[in-house]
Amino acid sequence: MARALTTYVCQSCGATYGRWQGKCESCGAWNTIAEESVAATGVGGAPVKAKAGGGKAKGRAFALAGLDGASEQAPRMETQVGELDRVFGGGLVRGSVILLGGDPGIGKSTLLIQASARLARMGHRVVYISGEEAVDQVRLRAERLGLTASPVELAAETNVEDIVATLAEGPAPRLVVIDSIQTMWTDTVESAPGTVSQVRSAAQVLIRYAKKSGAAVILVGHVTKDGQIAGPRVVEHMVDAVMSFEGEGGHHFRILRSVKNRFGPTDEIGVFEMTGKGLREVPNPSELFLAGRDLGAPGTAVFAGMEGTRPVLVEIQALVAASTLGTPRRAVVGWDPSRLSMVLAVLDAHCGVRLGSHDVYLNVAGGLRIAEPAADLAVAAALVSSLSGAVLPSDAVHFGEISLSGAVRPVAQAAARLKEARKLGFVRAVVPEIARGEQAESGLTVQAVTHLSTLVADIAASGVGRAKPKAVAGE
C-alpha cells in the first residue's frame, strides 16, 4: 500500500509547502493554504515500490526516436459545428484534451451537448459525463434543444477511476465530455473534490486515458470572479488546448476564444447567438455587431479589426462631456483603459485636443473585447467626433495604430480588413499610408493618414452634424 504524504497546498495557485502558513508566498493570498494527504506515487501514478535491498525499483527503458523520421499530421474529427471547428483549428484532434472555461450560465453545457449530438448522429461513440446534474436533468436540456434522438451515452459520475473503467468497456469513444473537472475526484488523494490536489490528479488520470485510447476529452472548468479558470494553473499547462466561452449578460451572443491550442491558432474566435433552441452559429459576426447603429450620431466610428484570420467590423462609441469633478472620469468597456489614456495624451500633446476637463466614456458596441492596437485610429476619430459634434461618414471604416509621436503606423492584414468592409457596403476607409496600395484590389476609396493631426483637422473641417434637440418650453 502506498504511504500517505502530508503537504500544505494553496487552494488559489497550487503552491505546495512543507508546513502551514497564513500567507501564500507564490500568489500573496491569505488563509488559502490547506493540509492535504496524497499517496506517494511513481511514474504513471503507480505506487512507489521498494526493492528487496531497500532501494527503489528501477525504471523501464524505452526507445528513442530521431528528428528525421516521418511525421504524420494528427487526424482531426469535425464536429459539424462550423464556429467550434474554426476555433479548434479544423476539428478535434484524436487523443487531445481541451479545457473549456466560462461564467456560470454562459452556455458551456448547451454548446457541448449540441456538439456531442451532432457527432453521435454521424455514427461516432460519444459519452457525456455530468458531475453536476443528474441524467434526467441532462435529458431535459436535450429535450428542450430537440436532441433526444441523438445516441449520446449519458452518465452522472464523479469518480475518475470508475469513469475510466466504464469507458474502457467496448469500443473507445471518439469524444468524452467531463462536466465539470471541479467535481471529479480520485482515490489517490485524500481531500475534498474541487481542491487543488483533486483537480490536478483527476485531470492527470483523464489526460492519461485520452493519450492511450485516442479519444478526445473536453473538460469543463469553472471560472473565478476575475474570469480565470478555477483550480491550479498547472492544469492549463497539462491540457492541449484552453478555450474561453465569453459573453455579456445583456447581450444574446457568445464568443468562444482560443487561449491555448497546440494543434491550431490561438487567436481565432467563434461567434454564437443564444436562442430558445440553443446556440446558433453566426457565420458573419460583423453584421451582428453593426446591427442597429445610429448613422447620424457624433462619436461613433466603425473599426475594421481582425480576430485570428477573420476580419470583424465593430462600432466604437465615444462620449465626451464636460466634467464637474476635480478628476474627470474615464470609463471603458471592451478596450484597454491604458490604451485610451495613451490616445488621450497624444491628442492633447500633438493635436491640440484638450480633454483634461472632460469625462470620457468609451464603449465597443455589442460587448466584444478588442485587444489589438489597430483600433487606435477609430477610437481617436470617435473621441474627436464626440467633442466637436461632427458626424463621421457612415460608409467609412477606420483602422491604424497611433504612436506616441502622433504618427499613424501600419497594421497587419490590411487587405482582409478592406475586403470585409467592401462586402458589407462600405465605400471609404481611413487607413495608414502603407495601405494606399490596397485601393485597387479592395474597391474602396482609401484616405491615407500619416499623422493623427491630419485626421483631427479633417473631422473639425467637416462641420457640426445633426442639430441638437430643442429645449422643452418653460426651461
Buried (B, 14 or more C-beta within 10 A) or exposed (E): EBEEEEBBBBBBBBBBBEEEEEEBEEEEBEEBBBEBEBBEBEEEEEEEEEEEEEEEEEEEEEEEEEEEEEEEEBEBBBBBBEBBBBBBBBBBBBBBBBBBBBBEEBBBBBBBBBBBBBBBBBEBBBBBBBBBBEEEEBBEBBEEBEBEEBEBBBBBBBBBEEBBEBBEEEEBBBBBBBBBBBBBBBEBBEBEBBBBBBBBBBBBBBBBBBBEBBBBBBBBBBBEEEEEBBBBBBBBEBBBBBBBBBBBEEBEBBBBBBBBBEBBBBBBBBBBBBEEEBBBEBEBBBEBBBEEBBEEBBBBBBBBBBBBEBBBBBBBBBBBEEBEEEEBEBEBBBBBEEBBEBBBEBBEEBBEBEBEEBBBBBBBBBBBBBEBBBBBBBBBBBBBBBBBBBBBBBBBBBBBBBBEEBBBBBBEBBBBBBBBBBBBEBEBBBBBBBBEEBBEEBEBEBBBBBBBBBBBBBBBEBEEBEEEEEEEEEE
